[in-house]
């Protein structure tokens, strides 16, 4: 069991963001599941775009209100895409050098955050994890959706 007391580790769950409310309900539920299972854990959520709170806002709030040395950022996305490969690393200030995918014309939508100029005021370590990926645990959920309708 991980000890979260005085761990100085913060967790940020990222969701894409939508003008509709369902996305926030889901990501908020995951935050609440963490808080229920690990009381005292430092965790919050933010959206890549289209909805508040955005990433810098939430990180600045988390790191101002808590003594955090390391921030673990989990994109609750199924797979990598432009947001996880380009946009989010840029926002986090951890963009890999030479990562330039701008000329691929694969922008699935062009709704840049209106808060692009907001910067993160955190000089600790930021870990940006992989998205969920292909995982047997998610496969089980997909099967539920299918077979519940057979
Ligand atoms: Ni997008």
Boltz pocket constraint, residues with backbone or C-beta under 6 A from the ligand:
constraints:
  - pocket:
      binder: B
      contacts: [[A, 16], [A, 49], [A, 83], [A, 109]]
      max_distance: 6.0
